[in-house]
């Protein structure tokens, strides 16, 4: 389970740009929904949500764990189980408290970020987008949008479920070509809070006994 989580938060939830293809198809209704929630997230000083993270193989979620996520602009902090990830606007810090290891890297095409805003942005070049109607997700009458990669990137498809009235994502499912599945279901959402000014700062002094590797 821990290995699956580490793989996901390092970048498999948000795959880097693979280039524009002339055959790309984007449904107009789905595009408006995605653009509306992207604009809503970006208009906030900061956002926070609690979520459940499920993962498994053969298209079946085997285990679910709680997680928390803070974001302000391009910066964010994510925590799932014993793994924390911080992006300070320049570098990504992956902190594993169980193994006492920190890995530091700059984001690139194959190692980008968890942020749902990035996923909502990369669809413009990377995915064919279709609108699938309404689906009930934990009591929310959500709009269902399917993303299919234009070019091979390890994913079979991505499902995004949106509360269009609130312009918020309520659930995201990622299905890999190898039948791995990762699911994020948002449980609690807050915005424009007063955050600690050091929320997105990696303090090396707190990890003196850790193995720190900078890639």
C-alpha positions as CSV (number, residue, x, y, z in Angstrom):
1,X,0.0,0.0,0.0
2,X,2.7,2.5,0.9
3,X,4.6,1.9,-2.3
4,X,1.4,2.5,-4.3
5,X,0.8,5.8,-2.4
6,X,4.4,6.9,-2.9
7,X,4.1,6.2,-6.7
8,X,0.8,8.1,-6.9
9,X,1.8,11.3,-5.0
10,X,5.1,11.6,-6.8
11,X,3.3,12.1,-10.0
12,X,1.1,9.4,-11.4
13,X,-2.1,11.3,-10.5
14,X,-1.0,14.2,-12.7
15,X,1.0,13.1,-15.8
16,X,3.1,15.7,-17.5
17,X,2.4,17.2,-20.9
18,X,2.7,14.7,-23.8
19,X,2.1,17.2,-26.6
20,X,-0.9,18.3,-28.7
21,X,-2.5,16.0,-31.2
22,X,-4.7,17.3,-34.0
23,X,-7.1,14.4,-33.5
24,X,-7.9,15.5,-29.9
25,X,-11.6,15.7,-29.2
26,X,-13.0,17.8,-26.3
27,X,-16.7,17.9,-25.6
28,X,-17.9,21.5,-25.3
29,X,-20.0,20.9,-22.2
30,X,-17.3,19.0,-20.4
31,X,-14.8,21.8,-21.3
32,X,-17.0,24.4,-19.7
33,X,-17.4,22.4,-16.5
34,X,-13.7,21.8,-16.2
35,X,-12.8,25.5,-17.0
36,X,-15.4,26.7,-14.5
37,X,-14.0,24.7,-11.6
38,X,-10.4,25.5,-12.6
39,X,-11.2,29.2,-12.5
40,X,-13.0,28.8,-9.1
41,X,-10.0,27.1,-7.5
42,X,-7.6,29.7,-8.9
43,X,-9.7,32.6,-7.7
44,X,-9.3,31.5,-4.0
45,X,-6.5,32.7,-1.7
46,X,-6.1,29.1,-0.6
47,X,-8.0,25.8,-0.5
48,X,-8.1,22.9,1.8
49,X,-9.8,19.5,1.7
50,X,-9.9,16.2,3.5
51,X,-10.1,13.2,1.3
52,X,-10.1,9.4,1.2
53,X,-7.5,7.8,-0.9
54,X,-8.2,4.3,-2.3
55,X,-5.9,2.2,-4.4
56,X,-5.7,-1.3,-5.7
57,X,-5.2,-3.6,-8.7
58,X,-7.5,-5.3,-11.2
59,X,-9.8,-2.3,-11.1
60,X,-10.7,-3.0,-7.5
61,X,-9.9,-0.7,-4.5
62,X,-8.2,-2.8,-1.9
63,X,-7.6,-0.3,0.8
64,X,-8.6,3.3,1.7
65,X,-6.7,5.8,3.8
66,X,-7.4,9.4,4.8
67,X,-5.5,12.3,3.5
68,X,-5.3,16.1,3.7
69,X,-4.4,18.7,1.1
70,X,-3.6,22.4,1.3
71,X,-3.0,24.7,-1.7
72,X,-2.3,28.4,-2.3
73,X,-1.5,29.5,-5.8
74,X,1.0,27.0,-7.2
75,X,2.1,25.8,-3.7
76,X,0.7,22.9,-1.9
77,X,1.1,20.4,0.9
78,X,-0.3,16.8,0.8
79,X,-0.3,14.1,3.4
80,X,-1.3,10.5,3.1
81,X,-0.5,7.9,5.8
82,X,3.3,8.3,6.6
83,X,4.1,10.2,3.4
84,X,4.0,14.0,3.1
85,X,4.7,16.0,-0.1
86,X,5.4,19.8,-0.2
87,X,5.7,21.9,-3.3
88,X,7.1,25.3,-2.4
89,X,6.7,26.7,-6.0
90,X,10.1,25.6,-7.0
91,X,10.8,22.1,-5.7
92,X,8.9,19.0,-4.6
93,X,9.8,17.5,-1.2
94,X,8.7,13.9,-0.6
95,X,9.0,13.1,3.1
96,X,8.6,9.6,4.3
97,X,8.5,9.5,8.1
98,X,8.4,5.7,8.3
99,X,11.7,5.2,6.3
100,X,13.1,8.6,7.6
101,X,13.8,9.7,4.0
102,X,13.4,12.9,2.1
103,X,13.6,13.2,-1.7
104,X,13.9,16.6,-3.3
105,X,13.3,17.3,-7.0
106,X,12.2,19.9,-9.4
107,X,8.9,19.1,-11.2
108,X,9.2,18.0,-14.8
109,X,7.2,16.3,-17.5
110,X,7.3,12.9,-15.9
111,X,7.3,14.0,-12.2
112,X,4.6,16.6,-11.8
113,X,2.2,17.4,-9.0
114,X,-0.8,16.0,-7.3
115,X,-2.8,19.3,-7.5
116,X,-6.2,18.8,-9.1
117,X,-5.8,22.2,-10.7
118,X,-2.9,20.8,-12.7
119,X,-5.0,17.9,-13.8
120,X,-7.7,20.3,-14.9
121,X,-5.2,22.3,-16.9
122,X,-3.4,19.4,-18.7
123,X,-6.6,18.1,-20.2
124,X,-6.3,20.8,-22.8
125,X,-3.4,19.1,-24.6
126,X,-3.2,15.6,-23.2
127,X,-6.7,14.1,-23.3
128,X,-9.8,13.4,-25.3
129,X,-12.7,14.6,-23.1
130,X,-16.2,13.4,-23.1
131,X,-19.3,14.3,-21.0
132,X,-21.0,11.2,-19.4
133,X,-24.1,12.7,-17.8
134,X,-25.0,12.8,-14.2
135,X,-23.9,10.3,-11.5
136,X,-24.7,10.1,-7.8
137,X,-21.5,10.4,-5.8
138,X,-22.0,10.2,-2.0
139,X,-25.3,12.0,-2.3
140,X,-24.1,14.6,-4.8
141,X,-25.7,14.8,-8.3
142,X,-22.4,15.1,-10.0
143,X,-21.4,15.7,-13.6
144,X,-19.3,12.8,-14.9
145,X,-16.4,13.6,-17.3
146,X,-14.1,11.0,-18.9
147,X,-10.5,11.8,-19.9
148,X,-8.8,9.4,-22.3
149,X,-5.1,10.1,-23.1
150,X,-4.3,11.3,-26.6
151,X,-0.9,9.6,-26.4
152,X,0.3,6.7,-24.3
153,X,1.1,7.9,-20.8
154,X,0.4,4.8,-18.7
155,X,-3.2,5.6,-18.1
156,X,-6.2,4.0,-19.6
157,X,-8.6,6.7,-18.6
158,X,-9.4,9.2,-15.8
159,X,-12.9,9.9,-14.4
160,X,-13.7,13.3,-12.9
161,X,-16.9,13.9,-10.9
162,X,-17.9,17.5,-10.4
163,X,-20.4,19.4,-8.3
164,X,-21.2,22.0,-10.9
165,X,-23.4,24.1,-8.6
166,X,-20.4,24.6,-6.3
167,X,-17.8,24.4,-9.1
168,X,-15.9,21.8,-7.1
169,X,-14.4,18.4,-7.7
170,X,-16.0,15.7,-5.6
171,X,-14.2,12.6,-6.8
172,X,-11.4,11.6,-9.2
173,X,-10.6,8.1,-10.4
174,X,-7.4,7.1,-12.2
175,X,-7.3,3.8,-14.1
176,X,-3.9,2.6,-15.4
177,X,-3.2,0.4,-18.4
178,X,-1.9,-2.2,-15.9
179,X,-5.3,-2.2,-14.2
180,X,-4.0,-0.3,-11.1
181,X,-6.7,2.1,-9.8
182,X,-6.4,5.1,-7.6
183,X,-9.4,7.0,-6.2
184,X,-9.7,10.3,-4.4
185,X,-13.0,11.2,-2.8
186,X,-13.2,14.7,-1.3
187,X,-14.9,14.7,2.1
188,X,-14.5,18.2,3.4
189,X,-13.7,21.5,1.6
190,X,-12.6,24.9,3.0
191,X,-11.2,28.0,1.4
192,X,-9.6,31.3,2.1
193,X,-8.4,30.3,5.6
194,X,-5.6,32.0,7.6
195,X,-2.7,29.6,7.0
196,X,0.7,29.4,8.8
197,X,3.1,31.5,6.6
198,X,5.5,28.5,6.7
199,X,2.8,26.1,5.6
200,X,4.6,25.4,2.3
201,X,8.2,25.8,3.5
202,X,10.5,22.8,3.9
203,X,12.6,23.2,7.0
204,X,15.6,21.0,6.7
205,X,16.4,21.4,10.4
206,X,13.3,19.3,11.3
207,X,14.8,16.3,9.5
208,X,18.4,16.1,10.8
209,X,18.2,12.3,11.3
210,X,16.7,11.7,7.8
211,X,18.4,10.6,4.7
212,X,18.0,13.5,2.3
213,X,18.5,13.0,-1.4
214,X,18.3,15.8,-4.0
215,X,17.7,14.6,-7.5
